[in-house]
Amino acid sequence: MCDVLCVGLVCVDLILAVPTHPGPDEKIRATSRLVAPGGPAAVAAAQIARLGGRSAFAGLVGDPARDPFASLLRDAFAAEGIDHEALLAVPDFETPLAAVLVKPNATRSVISHRPAPGEIVTNLVTISALRPALPSAQVLLTDGHRPEWREAILHQSQQSAAPLVLDAGSWSDSVRALAPHADHLVASEACARSALGGSDPASASPVALRAALRAAPSATVVVTLGSRGVVWHSPEDDPRALRHLPAPPIEAIDSTGAGDAFHGAYALGLARGLGLPEILRLASAAGALACTRPGAWPALARAAEIHSLAALPL
């Protein structure tokens, strides 16, 4: 049994550092480039591995015989020691690609190319028919990018009593459908703002935030706020106010993958039986350190660095 099974998107990131966001018909020169694995659940699996955990990944890539990106990703999983038996190679499926423009203030813009959820990928078979045998795990993490596997994920979580962590990066149909079933709903600020109709999640009441995100009464709700830190509410907390943890002190250069690192460390903390405050410090440190280097997967820190930053007073 692995510590965490991560289910969702894996892609190839083409990351370009640019001096400014390009305007209409403007040509600009990137100051650096990086080609690396990406995708929320995939990067989370890599962060778990770098923290010394046992992670597995389930998702889709193209046919390695015709899709060079598929081979790149399989090699990356193998190099990190991630169980990828449930990474399915699909004929006529194009491995997702993301072009990421990173600006000097560490903000980014992402252009992704991937099939729409549930889209037919061959003439004979749909994604929904390609359900892998999901490895057993102490914790399940999903980013909502494999909505056709939702029932399989929920069934495994219920049958094994493994907590389900939902990486709510955006307020999509898939995330909305999974939200009531999550034991730990970990949302980005953008996702929470969208659910709240544009309001700042840090200023919301626990009742309003839970209702907006469709969280179960028994769920722990966490919202990552970038440089403003993290707010959260568990069923045991005071119902009148959210709890807050400041962000670790770092100098950010690229926020790509920071949320994914947070989710991976969070899920591993659950698998290891840590208390919620300790889990949040660990996850916050992992997310912060991912901002100090370019890219998502290549920027992930290892255990000693993460634990050292997590131990600092905030």
C-alpha positions in Angstrom: 0.0 0.0 0.0 1.3 3.5 -0.9 0.9 6.6 1.3 -1.0 8.7 -1.3 -2.7 7.9 -4.6 -2.9 11.0 -6.8 -5.5 10.9 -9.6 -5.8 13.5 -12.3 -3.8 15.5 -14.8 -0.3 15.0 -16.0 1.1 17.3 -18.7 4.3 18.7 -20.1 5.0 22.3 -19.1 6.8 24.7 -21.4 7.8 27.5 -19.1 9.0 30.8 -20.5 10.3 33.6 -18.3 9.2 36.9 -19.9 10.0 40.5 -19.0 6.3 41.6 -19.4 3.0 40.2 -20.5 2.8 40.4 -24.3 0.3 42.9 -25.8 -1.7 42.4 -29.0 0.5 41.5 -31.9 3.6 42.0 -29.8 6.6 39.8 -30.1 8.8 39.5 -27.0 11.9 37.4 -26.2 11.9 35.0 -23.3 14.8 35.3 -20.9 14.8 31.6 -20.1 12.9 28.3 -20.9 12.2 25.1 -19.1 10.5 21.9 -20.4 9.3 19.7 -17.5 6.5 17.5 -16.2 3.4 19.3 -14.8 -0.2 18.8 -13.8 -1.6 19.3 -10.3 -1.9 15.7 -9.2 1.3 14.6 -10.9 3.3 17.4 -9.3 1.7 16.5 -5.9 2.9 12.9 -6.4 6.4 14.1 -7.1 6.4 16.3 -3.9 5.3 13.3 -1.9 8.2 11.3 -3.3 10.7 14.0 -2.5 9.4 14.1 1.1 10.2 10.5 1.4 6.6 9.2 0.9 5.3 6.5 -1.3 3.1 7.9 -4.0 1.2 6.5 -6.9 -0.3 8.3 -9.9 -3.3 7.5 -12.1 -4.0 9.4 -15.3 -3.6 9.5 -19.1 -0.9 10.1 -21.6 -0.6 9.5 -25.3 0.9 6.5 -27.1 4.7 6.6 -26.4 5.3 5.2 -29.8 3.9 8.3 -31.4 3.9 10.9 -28.7 7.3 12.0 -27.4 5.8 13.8 -24.4 4.4 10.5 -23.1 7.8 9.0 -22.8 9.2 12.1 -21.1 6.5 11.8 -18.5 6.9 8.1 -17.9 10.6 8.5 -17.5 10.0 11.3 -14.9 7.7 9.2 -12.8 10.2 6.3 -12.9 13.1 8.6 -11.9 11.2 9.9 -8.8 10.2 6.4 -7.8 6.5 7.1 -8.3 4.2 4.0 -8.9 2.7 4.8 -12.3 1.2 1.4 -13.2 -2.2 3.3 -13.4 -0.8 5.8 -15.9 -2.6 4.7 -19.1 -1.3 5.2 -22.6 -4.2 5.9 -25.0 -4.0 5.7 -28.8 -5.0 8.9 -30.5 -4.9 10.8 -27.2 -2.6 13.8 -27.2 -0.6 14.2 -24.0 -1.6 17.5 -22.5 0.7 20.5 -22.9 0.8 23.8 -21.0 2.6 26.9 -22.0 3.4 29.0 -18.9 4.5 32.7 -19.1 6.2 33.7 -15.9 6.5 37.5 -15.2 9.2 39.2 -13.1 6.8 39.5 -10.1 6.4 35.7 -10.0 2.8 35.8 -11.4 2.0 33.6 -14.4 -0.3 33.0 -17.3 -1.1 29.5 -18.5 -2.3 28.3 -21.9 -3.2 24.6 -21.8 -4.0 22.1 -24.6 -5.8 19.0 -23.4 -9.0 17.2 -24.3 -12.2 18.4 -22.7 -13.5 16.2 -19.8 -15.3 13.1 -21.0 -14.3 13.8 -24.6 -14.0 10.8 -27.0 -10.4 10.1 -27.5 -10.6 7.3 -30.1 -13.2 6.1 -32.5 -13.6 2.9 -30.4 -13.2 3.8 -26.8 -13.9 6.8 -24.5 -11.9 7.9 -21.6 -14.7 6.8 -19.3 -14.1 3.2 -20.3 -10.4 3.4 -19.5 -10.7 3.0 -15.7 -7.4 1.8 -14.3 -7.0 -0.6 -11.4 -6.4 2.1 -8.7 -3.6 1.2 -6.2 -4.5 1.0 -2.6 -3.5 3.9 -0.5 -3.8 5.5 3.0 -5.0 8.8 1.4 -6.5 9.7 -2.0 -5.9 13.0 -3.7 -7.6 14.1 -6.8 -7.5 17.4 -8.8 -10.8 16.8 -10.6 -9.2 16.4 -14.0 -10.5 12.8 -14.4 -14.2 13.4 -13.8 -15.1 10.1 -15.6 -13.3 8.2 -12.8 -15.2 10.0 -10.0 -17.3 7.0 -9.0 -14.2 4.8 -8.9 -12.4 7.3 -6.7 -15.3 7.7 -4.4 -15.8 3.9 -4.2 -12.2 3.3 -3.3 -12.2 6.0 -0.7 -15.4 4.6 1.0 -14.3 1.0 0.8 -10.8 1.6 2.2 -11.8 4.4 4.6 -9.0 6.5 3.0 -9.5 10.2 3.4 -10.2 12.0 0.2 -8.3 15.3 -0.4 -9.7 17.5 -3.2 -7.3 19.9 -4.9 -9.8 22.6 -5.9 -7.7 24.6 -8.2 -10.7 26.1 -10.0 -14.4 26.1 -9.4 -15.1 23.7 -12.3 -18.1 21.3 -12.8 -15.9 18.4 -11.7 -14.7 20.1 -8.5 -18.3 21.1 -7.6 -19.4 17.5 -8.1 -16.6 16.1 -5.9 -16.7 18.8 -3.2 -19.5 17.3 -1.0 -17.6 14.0 -0.9 -14.2 15.4 0.1 -12.8 14.9 3.6 -10.3 17.7 3.1 -11.3 20.4 0.6 -8.1 22.4 -0.2 -9.0 25.3 -2.5 -7.0 28.0 -4.2 -7.8 31.6 -3.6 -9.1 31.9 -7.2 -11.4 28.9 -6.7 -12.8 30.1 -3.4 -13.3 33.7 -4.8 -15.2 32.2 -7.7 -17.4 30.1 -5.4 -18.0 33.2 -3.2 -19.0 35.4 -6.1 -15.8 37.4 -6.0 -15.6 38.0 -2.3 -12.3 37.6 -0.4 -12.3 34.1 1.2 -10.1 35.4 4.0 -12.9 37.6 5.1 -15.7 35.0 4.8 -17.4 33.4 7.7 -16.8 29.6 8.1 -20.5 29.0 7.4 -20.4 31.1 4.2 -17.2 29.6 3.0 -18.4 26.0 3.6 -21.7 26.7 1.9 -20.1 28.3 -1.1 -17.6 25.5 -1.6 -20.3 22.8 -0.9 -18.2 21.2 1.8 -19.6 18.4 3.9 -20.2 19.3 7.6 -17.5 16.8 8.6 -14.9 18.2 6.1 -11.9 20.3 6.8 -11.8 23.4 4.5 -8.5 25.0 3.6 -7.9 28.0 1.3 -4.4 28.9 0.1 -3.8 32.6 -0.3 -0.3 32.9 -1.7 1.8 35.5 0.1 -1.1 36.0 2.6 -0.8 32.4 3.9 -3.6 30.0 4.5 -7.0 30.1 6.2 -8.8 27.0 7.3 -11.7 25.6 9.3 -12.2 22.2 10.7 -15.4 20.8 12.3 -13.8 21.2 15.7 -13.0 24.9 15.2 -14.9 27.9 16.5 -17.8 28.3 14.0 -17.5 32.1 14.1 -14.0 32.6 12.5 -11.5 31.1 10.2 -8.1 30.2 11.5 -5.0 31.7 9.8 -1.4 30.7 9.2 1.0 33.3 7.7 3.1 32.4 4.6 6.7 31.4 5.2 9.2 34.2 4.5 10.7 33.5 1.0 11.5 35.5 -2.1 9.2 34.2 -4.9 10.4 34.1 -8.5 7.8 31.7 -10.0 4.5 30.5 -8.4 4.0 27.6 -10.9 3.3 24.4 -9.0 3.2 26.0 -5.5 -0.4 24.8 -4.9 0.5 21.3 -6.2 3.4 21.1 -3.8 1.1 22.2 -1.0 -1.4 19.5 -1.8 1.2 16.8 -2.0 2.7 17.7 1.4 -0.8 18.1 2.9 -1.9 14.6 1.8 1.4 13.0 3.0 1.0 14.7 6.4 -2.5 13.1 6.6 -1.0 9.7 5.7 1.6 10.1 8.4 -1.0 10.9 11.1 0.2 14.5 11.8 -2.1 17.0 13.4 -3.7 19.7 11.2 -1.5 22.6 12.4 1.6 20.6 11.7 0.3 19.5 8.3 -0.4 23.1 7.3 3.1 24.2 8.3 4.6 21.4 6.3 2.4 22.1 3.3 3.0 25.8 3.5 6.7 25.3 3.5 6.6 23.0 0.5 4.4 25.5 -1.4 6.6 28.4 -0.5 9.9 26.7 -1.5 8.3 25.7 -4.9 8.1 29.5 -5.6 11.8 30.1 -5.1 12.8 28.1 -8.3 11.6 28.0 -11.8 8.9 25.6 -12.9 6.7 23.2 -11.0 8.2 19.7 -10.8 11.8 20.8 -11.0 11.3 23.4 -8.2 10.0 20.9 -5.7 12.1 20.8 -2.5 13.2 17.8 -0.6 12.5 16.8 3.0 15.3 18.5 4.8 14.7 21.9 3.3 10.9 21.7 3.8 11.2 20.6 7.4 13.8 23.3 8.1 11.5 26.1 6.7 8.4 24.6 8.5 10.2 24.8 11.8 10.8 28.5 11.5 8.6 30.9 13.6 6.0 32.7 11.5 
